């Protein structure tokens, strides 16, 4: 696993959680649904980013993976 991507995923998740519980927001919760929506967008975007980082960190590269099937020059 790529350790840089794992660390990035952890930091991204932690930053999103800190933003979610922080009283400082782009749109405060006092504005009702808009305040909750900005938190939901940030948290869901961060979750997607964490998922993509971890998924790409799990991919193992092998020397023969560069050429797909049928790419042999024969």
N, C-alpha and C positions, 0 to 999 in steps of 0.2 A: 504494500500500500504506500502511496505517496504521502509522506508525513506532512509536507507543506500544505497539501490540500485538506488533510484532516485538521490540522491546526487552524487553517482558514475557515473551515466549516464550524469549528467550535467557537471561534471568535465572532463569526457572523451570527450564529445562534445566540451567543451571549449578548451581543450588541442589540439584537432585536428584542430580546427579553428585557434588557435595561430600558430601551425606548418604550416598550409596552407598559412597564410599571412606573416610568418616570412621570412626574407631574408636568414636565415641560414637553409640549407636543407642537406639531405644526398646526393642528386644529384642536383646540381644547375640547374636552368631553362636555363642557357646559353648553356646547352648540348641538347637543343631542346626537342624532344618528351620524352626522358628519364627523364628529369627534371620535366616535367608535369606529367608523369606516376607515379613517386614516390609520388607526392602530391595526385593524384587520388587514389592510393592504400591506403594511410594513411586515407584519408577522407572517402572512402567507407568502409574500415575496422572499422573505428570509428563509422560510421553510423550503421553498422551491430551490433557492440557492444552495442551501445546505445539502439537500437531496442530490442536486447535480454535482456538487463538489465531491461528495462521498461516492457517488456512482462512478465518476471519472477517476477517482483515486483507486477504485477496486480493479479497474481494467489493467490487465497485465499485457505488456507488449512483448511479443516474441519476434525473433528475427524474420520468420517466414510470414508474418501477418501482413506485411506491406503489400504483397501481391495477392490479389483475390483469385478466385477460381476462373480459369480461362485466360489468365494473364500471361501464361507461359509462352515465350517466343519460340515456337518450335517448328 
